Amino acid sequence: MSDIKIRAKLKDGETEVKCLMSHPMETGLRKDSKTGELVPAHFIQEVVCKSKDQVVMTANWSGGVSKNPYLAFKFKGGEVGDPIEITWTDNMGETQNAADKIT
């Protein structure tokens, strides 16, 4: 099961995509309150959205994005029933993806 929740709706020829991603998004600047040591940086670097295997959005992020980020965007086109896939990759090489259909 993925930690990404996706909703994609078609309206007036545009598809609006909303997604919520579970991720700690550590900047590498925060200290652990118990040890005083810096918490290592751990953040999503790239988010890619595809519709029918075509990239419709790419975002490059850094440690300045909040924990469990929410992302919303629109793109022209799409049809009801078309697949939507969101994939993220973080600075530690971890990756996650989820898919849904446009409604």
C-alpha positions as CSV (number, residue, x, y, z in Angstrom):
1,M,0.0,0.0,0.0
2,S,1.3,3.4,-1.0
3,D,1.5,6.4,1.3
4,I,0.3,8.7,-1.5
5,K,-3.4,9.6,-1.8
6,I,-4.5,10.9,-5.2
7,R,-7.7,12.5,-6.5
8,A,-8.0,13.6,-10.2
9,K,-11.1,15.2,-11.6
10,L,-11.8,16.4,-15.1
11,K,-13.7,19.7,-15.5
12,D,-14.1,21.9,-18.6
13,G,-11.2,20.2,-20.4
14,E,-8.7,20.5,-17.5
15,T,-7.7,17.8,-15.1
16,E,-7.2,18.9,-11.5
17,V,-4.9,16.6,-9.5
18,K,-4.6,16.6,-5.7
19,C,-2.4,14.4,-3.7
20,L,-1.2,14.0,-0.2
21,M,2.2,12.3,0.4
22,S,3.4,10.8,3.7
23,H,7.1,11.7,4.3
24,P,9.1,13.1,7.2
25,M,10.7,15.9,5.1
26,E,13.7,16.6,7.4
27,T,15.9,19.6,6.4
28,G,19.0,18.4,8.2
29,L,19.1,21.6,10.3
30,R,16.9,20.4,13.2
31,K,18.5,19.0,16.3
32,D,17.2,15.9,18.2
33,S,15.9,17.2,21.5
34,K,17.2,14.1,23.4
35,T,20.7,13.8,21.9
36,G,21.4,17.3,20.6
37,E,22.6,15.7,17.3
38,L,21.4,17.0,14.0
39,V,18.6,14.9,12.4
40,P,19.9,13.9,9.0
41,A,18.3,15.5,5.9
42,H,15.6,13.4,4.4
43,F,13.3,15.0,1.9
44,I,11.5,14.4,-1.4
45,Q,13.6,15.7,-4.3
46,E,11.5,15.0,-7.3
47,V,7.8,14.4,-7.9
48,V,6.6,13.3,-11.3
49,C,3.0,12.9,-12.5
50,K,2.1,10.9,-15.6
51,S,-1.2,10.5,-17.4
52,K,-1.3,7.7,-19.9
53,D,2.5,7.3,-19.6
54,Q,3.1,10.9,-20.6
55,V,4.7,13.3,-18.0
56,V,2.2,16.1,-17.3
57,M,4.1,17.6,-14.3
58,T,7.5,17.5,-12.7
59,A,8.4,19.2,-9.4
60,N,11.9,19.6,-7.9
61,W,11.8,20.1,-4.1
62,S,14.3,20.6,-1.3
63,G,14.2,20.4,2.5
64,G,12.1,23.6,2.7
65,V,8.8,21.7,2.0
66,S,6.7,20.7,5.0
67,K,6.2,17.2,6.5
68,N,3.6,15.2,4.7
69,P,3.3,17.5,1.7
70,Y,0.1,18.3,-0.2
71,L,0.3,19.0,-3.9
72,A,-2.4,20.3,-6.2
73,F,-2.1,21.3,-9.9
74,K,-4.0,21.3,-13.2
75,F,-3.2,20.3,-16.7
76,K,-5.1,20.6,-20.0
77,G,-6.6,17.4,-21.3
78,G,-7.3,14.0,-19.8
79,E,-10.4,11.9,-20.1
80,V,-12.6,10.2,-17.5
81,G,-11.0,6.8,-16.8
82,D,-7.5,7.8,-17.9
83,P,-4.8,6.6,-15.4
84,I,-2.9,9.1,-13.3
85,E,0.4,8.1,-11.6
86,I,2.4,10.1,-9.0
87,T,6.0,9.0,-8.2
88,W,8.4,10.7,-5.8
89,T,12.1,10.1,-5.1
90,D,13.9,11.4,-2.1
91,N,17.5,12.3,-1.3
92,M,18.1,8.9,0.2
93,G,17.2,7.1,-3.0
94,E,13.8,5.9,-1.7
95,T,10.9,6.1,-4.1
96,Q,7.2,5.6,-3.9
97,N,4.3,5.7,-6.4
98,A,0.6,5.5,-6.5
99,A,-2.0,5.4,-9.3
100,D,-5.7,6.3,-9.7
101,K,-8.1,7.1,-12.5
102,I,-9.5,10.5,-13.6
103,T,-13.1,10.9,-12.5
